[in-house]
Amino acid sequence: FGGGLSGTNLDLVADRKIVLAWRAEDWPAGHHSRATFTLNRVTSGTRVSLYQSGVPDQHAASIRAGWIEYYWAPLKAQFTKGGKSPHP
């Protein structure tokens, strides 16, 4: 994203969880959100869930849209039979 996002891993649990301190460059200096991905085995494979806290209110809608456009939609396309990601 051209340096517009930065973050660091806070916790990694193999096959279970990823926790990141995460921020966009236009957020207040030093402000990070916390993004937690959990992975759960389900009958058809793996369910990936995201919970993110600490996003500044004025950025919440654009961050949500960004997750959908740049993460969830391409991930779904990648794992849908014959699907192709809209982003390389």
N, C-alpha and C positions, 0 to 999 in steps of 0.2 A: 504493500500500500504506500510505496514511496516514502517510507519513514514516518507516515502519519499515525502509526500505532506502535506502541512499545509495551514490553512486559517481561515478566520473569516467572519461572516456575516456582511455586511455593511448596507444593506437595505432589508427588507422583507415587501412585500405588498401582503396580502392574495389574493390568486387566480389570481395574476397579475405578480409579479416580485420577483426575488431573485438576490441580488448583493453580490458578494464575493470578498474579497481580498485573493489571492490565490498564492501559490508558491511551487516550487519543491526544495528539499534540495540541489541540485547541482547548483542552481542559485546564483548570487552574493549576498552576505550578505545583508539582509534587503530589497531585491528587491521583490516586489509583482506585480502580474498581477491583472487585474480586470475582473471578469467573471460575465456577466449579462444574466440571464435566463429570458425570457419573456414568459408568458402563454397567449394565445389568444383562445377564443372559436371559433370553426369552426363547420360547419354542422355535421361532423362526430365525433366530440369530442373536443379535445384540441390540439392546435399546440404549441409545446415547441421550442423556438429558443434560441440560445446561441451566444453571441458576447463576445469575449475575447480580451483584449488589454494589452499591456505591457509585452508580453512574449519575453524574449531575443531571438534575431534572430537565434542564433545557436541551440535553443531548439524548435523552432516553428514546424518543421516537426514531431518531436517525440511527442510533446504535442497534435498536431492535430490527429495523429494516435492513441494516448492513449484515447482521447475523443471518437473516433469511436469504438475502440475495447472494452473499459471498460464501456462506458456509452451509446452511441447511439445504438450500435448493441444489447446489452442486453435489453435495454428499448424497442426497436422495437420488439424483440423476445417475451418479456413479454406480449405485447399488441397485438400480432398477434395471431389470432385464433389457439389454440393448440400449440403455440410456446413455446419453452423453452430457457431460457437464457443460453448462453455458459459459464457463470461465476456464481458460487453459491452466 
